[in-house]
Structures are given as structure tokens and as C-alpha cells.
Amino acid sequence: MDGQLGEGLSGSPLLSPQTTPRAPIAKLKHDCSRMFQYYLDKSTPLPTQRWLGTLALVFVYFLRVHILQGFYAVTYGIGIHVINCLIGFLSPQIDPEMESMDGADLPTKETDEFRPFIRRLPEFKFWYSITKAFCIGFLLTFFPIFDVPVFWPILLCYWIIQFLLMMKRHIMHMIKYKYIPLDLGKQKYTGNSPGGSPRSSSGKQN
């Protein structure tokens, strides 16, 4: 019995997870993932350096597209993705048009309690999503199968129209619900004044 504990039904010895051929590959993948996450976490408090690196990547990508004179469909797809990320970055986490959840809806009156603007897509995820899109697009430029022949001026005009329409709709949404997707110049309601009217301070004294 003891001699058969390490054998399978067919009589062949069973391999432990540490001795399977896939174990070194899985370990390498795990180590690379941990290293990538480590440096990603270290870059979190460095927004300026992160965005400068992304701008350099965007410049290299467009330079390669210009030299190759192709991959305009890939570039258009990246552009649409950037618009969607930008809308998410400028939008509140909870849409005021929907039913408020947990009382975290945006204040729409002066008498409402002030709450900080919480983005639907945080800055770090916004940066990471755009950077990842350009990295994938850059890799796709090495495969001619993705170089779909298109007339790029039409794609450019269509992208501009899409951008203007989506931004117009979002600006109208901001005006309707009276919020600004920035942390500058917001009023902080500190309570009621002796006369009974709400006091507010904008961080500046007259």
C-alpha cells in the first residue's frame, strides 16, 4: 500500500504542483506581476512624472504612425477610448439623474451640505487606462494585419464631432446639476450664521 501512494490509477507516478512543467512559467508570471504592481504602486504619488511619461509615449506612438503612414483605424480606436475615459474622469461617481444611493448625491442647492467631488474614474485609473491603450496601440503597429486602409481625414473629422457632442452633453449636465469636476474655488459650508443664513467660505478672505 505504501508503495502505491505516489502512483495514479494507471500506475504512473503522480507529480506534485511544484514538479509540473507549468510551475516555472506560473512562478515567472507571478513574479513579473508582483514586480509590475510594485512599481505601479510606487508611481501613484507621482502624477507629474506619470503624465510626462505618458506624453512621451504618445509622442513616440504618433511619430511611428506618421513614419508608417498607416494604422489610422487603431489610432481612431484609441481616440474613442480616450474620450470615454475623459467623460468618466469628469463625471461624478453617482449620477444625480439616478436615484441617490447612501445619501451621497451631489448638493444642488446652497443649503445642501457640501460634499467633495468624487470622480467616477479616479485620476490614477484615468492615467493607467490611457497609458495602457497607447501601449497596446504601439504594439499593434508591428502587425500589418491591423493596418486597415482608411481615409484618415474622415476618421479625424468624425472623432472631432464625437468629442464635441459628448463634451457638449456633459457640460449641459454640469450646468443642470451645478457641479464642477475640479477641487478649486468650491464653497465649504461651515454652518449657520447668527442671522440664520448659511455661512460659506471659499478659502479667500475679502
N, C-alpha and C positions, 0 to 999 in steps of 0.2 A: 504494500500500500504506500509506504513512504517513498518508494522509487517512482511512483506514478503521480505524485502530487504536482510535479512540474511538467506533466505531459497533457496534451489535449486529447480530444476524442479520437483523432486519427493516429495517436501515438507520437506526434511531433511535439517537441518542447515548446511551452508557452513562453512568449517574450514579454518581459515587463515593459511598461511605458518608457523606461529610461533606455531600453536597448532597441526600440523600434527605429527603423531608418528615418522616420519623420521627426524624431525627437530633436536632433541637432538643428533642423530647419525651424521647428517651432521655437526652440530656445533663442535662435538668432533673431527671429521675428519679434519675440517678446523683448529681447534686449534693445533692439532698434526702436521699438515702440516706446519703451521706457526712456531711452535717451532723447527721442524726439519730444516726448511730453515734458521732460525735464527742462530742455532749452525753451520750449514753448511757455512754460510757467515762468521762467526767468525773464522772458521778454514782456510779460504782462504789465509791469510798472514802467515800461519804456515806450510810450506811444509814439514819441517823435522819431526815435530810431526805427521803430517798426514801419511807420509810414514812409520814411525815407527809403528804406529797403524795398518797400512795395513800389514806390515811384521809380526806383532804379530798374526793378523787374518789368514794369510797364514800358519803360523806355526801350529796354532790350527787346521786348516782345514786338513792339511796333516797328523797331528797326529791322528785325528779322522779317516781319511781314512785308515791309517796304522793299527789302532786298529781294525777297522771293516773288513779290508781286502776285500774291495768292493768299489762300486761307481766309478770305473775306467772310465766308459763312461762319467759320469758327469765331472770328472777331465779333461778328454780329451777335452770336450766341452769348459771348462774354459780356457784350454791352447790355443785352437784355437782363442778364443776371445781375449786373451792377445796378441797373435801375431798380430791380426788385429789392436788392439789399439796401439801397438808399431809402426807399419808401419804408422799409422795416425799421431802419435806423431813425427816421424822422417821425415815426408813428408811436403813440403811447402803447404801453403794454396791454391796456384794456381799452377797447374802442368805446367811446362814450355813447355811440349809437346802440350798442348792445346792452343787455341788462347788466347792471352793475353787479360785480362779484366781490364778496367780502368787504364791501364798503370802500373799495379802492378806486372809485371812479374819479375823474378829473373834476376839480372845482370849476363851476361855470358862473358863479356869482361872487361879488365882493364879500358877501357874508359867509361864504363857504370856507371851511377850514383849508388852509394851504397844505398842499401835498407836493413833494418834489416830482419832477417829470421822470418817469421810468420808461425807458425805451423798450419797444417790442424786440428789437435786435440790438444788444449792447455793443459798445464800441469795439471791444476785442473780437467778438464774433463777426462783426461787420468787416473788420480788417482781415480776419482769418479767411472769411468766405471769399472776399475779393482776391486776396493773395493766392488762395488755392485755385481759383478759377483761372487766373493768369498762368500759374504753373502748369495746370493741365493743358491749357491752350498752347503754351510754349512746347510741351511735349508732343502735342498733336501735329505741330508744324513739321515734324520729322517723318510723318507718314503721308505720302502723296494721296492716299485714298481719301483723306479728309479735305483735300483741296478741291472743293466743289466749284466749278466755273460759274460765276455770277457777275452781274454788273454792279460793282460796288457803290457807285453813286446812288442807285435806287435804295440799297440797304442803308446807306448813311442817312438819306432823307427820311426813310421810314423810321429809323431809330430816333432821329430828332423829333419827329412827330409824336412817337410813342412817349418820349421823355417829356415833351411839353404838355401833352394831355394828362399824363399821370401826375406831374407836378402841379398842374392847374387844379386837378381834382383834390389833391392833398392840401394845397393852400386854401381852397374853399372849405375844406374840412377843418383846418386850423382856425379860420376866421369864424366859422359857425360855432365852434366849441371853445373859442377864446383860449388857446394854449399855444405856447412857443416851444419848439423842441431844443431849447438852449437853457443853460443854467444862469445866464446873465440877465440882470435887470428884472428879476422876478420879485414880487412883493412877498414879504413874510408877515402874516397876520399874527400879531403878538397878544391880542386880547381886545377888550373894550376900554375906551377912554372914559374919563369921568362923566362925559356928557351922554354916554350910552352908545356912541357910534363906534364902529370897529376901527382900531388903530392899525396902521400898516407901515412898514419900513422897507425901503428898497436898498438899504445899505449905504445911502448917501444922506448927508445932513445938509440942509439949506442954511 
